[in-house]
Amino acid sequence: MINILYEDNHLLVVEKKVGVLSQNDGSDTPDMLTLLKEYIKDKYNKPGNVYLGLVHRLDKEVGGVMVFAKTSKAARRLSEQIRNREFKKTYLAICKGIIDSDGKFYDYLKRDGYRSYVTNSKEGKEARLSYEVLSSKNNESLVKINLQTGRHHQIRVQFSYHRHPLLGDSKYGVKGKYPLALFAYKLEFTHPTTKEKLSFKLLPKEGYFKQFNLTKI
């Protein structure tokens, strides 16, 4: 059952579960775009094709809050907010090692197939984020991350490069007993038609996150 956080004639804000794709990749893995189109079709008894715009993505391994556009106008305006960096995405992550203080990462990332890496030259794309350390225990740190650019695997690559790989990250760190400790817990943007400032928050409850108290975030 899909967890619907908000819905009106223009938007659909939902929880994406870990292991679900944002959109179909040709495999048999379930994806949010297909599931939500079926949800709309069933709920409103709509014949034919259903429009639903994908304006941002989360990796298959990442759960959290996503917004979809129910009209092309909403999709266009949300995409414009993303281009203008007015669409704010905040993540929670648990990484290896004790991080002493809040900070920022500013690197250049280059993509190579299904992986990305930090490059010392400007042939890569600018990748910026800031983070706040919320708690540390057992040589692990819980951080809140404000993503300022949206590069492929950006958070995972940058934290790994700076010697604090995310727990459970088999691609850029070490595979663990739980899935990747990265969760898109907050979305903030302006409603595409009413211009109201919207904010949606969802806290992770599974895996590595169970060891930390998240109620005060």
C-alpha positions as CSV (number, residue, x, y, z in Angstrom):
1,M,0.0,0.0,0.0
2,I,1.4,3.4,-1.0
3,N,1.8,6.0,1.8
4,I,0.2,9.2,0.4
5,L,1.4,12.3,2.3
6,Y,-0.4,14.9,0.3
7,E,-2.6,15.0,-2.8
8,D,-4.5,17.7,-4.7
9,N,-5.3,18.3,-8.4
10,H,-1.7,19.3,-9.2
11,L,0.6,17.3,-6.9
12,L,1.1,13.9,-5.3
13,V,3.5,13.7,-2.4
14,V,4.4,10.1,-1.3
15,E,6.8,7.9,0.5
16,K,9.1,5.9,-1.8
17,K,10.1,2.6,-0.1
18,V,13.7,1.2,-0.2
19,G,14.1,-1.2,-3.2
20,V,11.5,0.6,-5.4
21,L,12.7,2.4,-8.5
22,S,11.7,6.0,-9.2
23,Q,10.8,5.1,-12.8
24,N,10.9,1.9,-14.9
25,D,14.3,0.8,-16.0
26,G,13.1,-2.1,-18.2
27,S,13.4,-4.7,-15.4
28,D,10.7,-6.3,-13.3
29,T,11.5,-4.2,-10.3
30,P,8.4,-2.1,-9.1
31,D,8.7,1.6,-9.8
32,M,6.9,4.6,-8.3
33,L,5.8,6.2,-11.6
34,T,3.9,3.0,-12.7
35,L,2.5,2.3,-9.2
36,L,1.2,5.9,-8.8
37,K,-0.4,5.9,-12.3
38,E,-2.2,2.8,-11.4
39,Y,-3.3,4.4,-8.1
40,I,-4.7,7.4,-9.9
41,K,-6.4,5.3,-12.5
42,D,-8.1,3.1,-9.9
43,K,-9.0,5.9,-7.5
44,Y,-10.5,8.3,-10.1
45,N,-11.7,5.5,-12.5
46,K,-9.7,7.2,-15.4
47,P,-9.7,5.5,-18.8
48,G,-6.7,5.4,-21.0
49,N,-3.3,6.8,-20.2
50,V,-2.7,8.8,-17.0
51,Y,-0.3,11.7,-16.9
52,L,2.1,11.9,-14.1
53,G,5.3,13.9,-14.2
54,L,8.6,12.7,-12.6
55,V,10.4,15.9,-11.5
56,H,13.1,14.4,-9.3
57,R,14.5,10.9,-8.5
58,L,15.7,8.8,-5.6
59,D,18.1,5.9,-6.0
60,K,16.5,2.4,-5.7
61,E,18.4,2.0,-2.4
62,V,17.1,5.2,-0.9
63,G,13.7,5.7,0.7
64,G,11.9,8.9,1.6
65,V,9.7,11.7,0.4
66,M,9.0,12.3,-3.3
67,V,6.7,14.7,-5.2
68,F,5.1,14.0,-8.5
69,A,3.2,16.4,-10.8
70,K,-0.3,15.6,-11.9
71,T,-0.3,18.2,-14.7
72,S,2.3,19.3,-17.2
73,K,2.1,22.9,-15.9
74,A,2.9,21.7,-12.4
75,A,5.8,19.5,-13.7
76,R,7.2,22.5,-15.6
77,R,7.0,24.8,-12.6
78,L,8.5,22.3,-10.2
79,S,11.3,21.6,-12.6
80,E,12.0,25.3,-12.8
81,Q,12.3,25.5,-9.0
82,I,14.8,22.7,-9.1
83,R,16.9,24.5,-11.8
84,N,16.8,27.7,-9.7
85,R,17.7,25.8,-6.6
86,E,14.4,26.8,-4.8
87,F,13.4,23.1,-4.3
88,K,15.0,22.0,-1.1
89,K,15.9,18.3,-0.4
90,T,17.1,17.3,3.1
91,Y,18.5,13.8,3.9
92,L,19.4,11.8,6.9
93,A,22.4,9.5,6.7
94,I,24.6,7.4,9.0
95,C,28.2,7.3,8.1
96,K,31.3,5.5,9.4
97,G,33.5,7.4,11.8
98,I,33.0,10.3,14.2
99,I,32.5,13.6,12.5
100,D,33.5,16.3,14.9
101,S,31.6,19.3,13.5
102,D,29.2,20.5,10.9
103,G,30.6,21.2,7.5
104,K,30.4,21.4,3.7
105,F,31.6,19.4,0.7
106,Y,32.5,21.1,-2.5
107,D,33.8,18.8,-5.2
108,Y,33.6,18.0,-8.9
109,L,31.9,14.7,-9.8
110,K,32.2,12.7,-13.0
111,R,29.9,9.8,-13.9
112,D,31.2,6.6,-15.4
113,G,28.3,4.3,-16.2
114,Y,26.5,3.3,-13.0
115,R,29.2,4.9,-10.8
116,S,30.4,8.4,-10.1
117,Y,33.7,9.6,-8.7
118,V,35.4,12.8,-7.5
119,T,37.7,14.3,-10.0
120,N,40.3,17.0,-9.3
121,S,39.7,18.8,-12.5
122,K,36.8,20.9,-13.6
123,E,35.9,18.4,-16.3
124,G,33.4,17.0,-13.8
125,K,30.2,18.7,-12.6
126,E,30.1,20.9,-9.5
127,A,28.8,19.0,-6.4
128,R,27.9,20.9,-3.3
129,L,26.2,19.9,0.0
130,S,26.3,21.0,3.6
131,Y,25.8,18.7,6.6
132,E,24.9,19.0,10.3
133,V,26.1,16.3,12.8
134,L,23.1,15.3,14.9
135,S,24.6,12.5,17.0
136,S,27.5,10.1,17.2
137,K,27.9,6.6,18.8
138,N,29.8,3.4,18.2
139,N,32.2,5.1,15.8
140,E,29.2,6.1,13.6
141,S,27.7,9.6,12.9
142,L,24.1,10.6,12.2
143,V,24.1,13.6,9.9
144,K,21.5,15.8,8.3
145,I,22.4,16.8,4.7
146,N,21.2,19.7,2.7
147,L,21.8,18.8,-1.0
148,Q,22.5,21.9,-3.1
149,T,23.2,20.1,-6.3
150,G,21.7,16.9,-7.6
151,R,24.5,14.7,-9.0
152,H,24.4,11.0,-9.6
153,H,25.0,9.2,-6.2
154,Q,26.3,12.6,-4.9
155,I,25.9,12.1,-1.2
156,R,27.3,8.5,-1.3
157,V,30.3,9.5,-3.4
158,Q,31.2,12.6,-1.5
159,F,31.0,11.1,2.0
160,S,33.0,8.1,0.8
161,Y,35.7,10.3,-0.8
162,H,36.0,12.3,2.5
163,R,36.5,9.1,4.4
164,H,33.1,8.7,6.0
165,P,31.3,6.2,3.7
166,L,27.6,5.6,4.4
167,L,26.7,2.4,6.3
168,G,25.4,-0.3,4.1
169,D,26.8,1.2,0.9
170,S,28.1,-1.8,-1.1
171,K,29.0,0.4,-4.1
172,Y,31.1,3.1,-2.4
173,G,31.8,1.6,1.0
174,V,31.2,-1.8,2.6
175,K,28.1,-3.9,2.4
176,G,26.4,-4.2,5.8
177,K,23.6,-6.1,7.5
178,Y,21.0,-3.5,6.6
179,P,20.2,-1.5,3.5
180,L,21.9,1.8,2.7
181,A,21.7,4.3,5.6
182,L,20.4,7.2,3.5
183,F,16.8,8.6,3.7
184,A,15.2,11.6,1.9
185,Y,13.4,12.8,5.0
186,K,12.3,16.4,4.0
187,L,11.1,18.2,1.0
188,E,10.4,22.0,0.8
189,F,9.1,23.8,-2.3
190,T,6.4,26.3,-3.5
191,H,3.1,25.0,-4.7
192,P,3.1,25.4,-8.5
193,T,-0.3,27.1,-8.7
194,T,-1.2,28.5,-5.2
195,K,2.3,29.7,-4.5
196,E,2.0,28.3,-0.9
197,K,5.2,27.2,0.8
198,L,5.0,23.5,1.4
199,S,7.1,21.3,3.6
200,F,6.8,17.5,4.1
201,K,8.8,15.4,6.6
202,L,9.1,11.7,7.1
203,L,11.4,9.9,9.5
204,P,13.1,6.5,8.8
205,K,12.2,3.7,11.1
206,E,14.2,0.7,9.9
207,G,17.8,-0.6,9.5
208,Y,20.7,1.4,10.9
209,F,18.4,4.3,11.9
210,K,16.8,2.3,14.7
211,Q,19.9,2.9,16.9
212,F,19.4,6.7,17.0
213,N,16.6,8.8,18.6
214,L,15.1,10.7,15.7
215,T,12.0,12.1,17.5
216,K,13.6,15.6,18.1
217,I,14.7,16.1,14.5
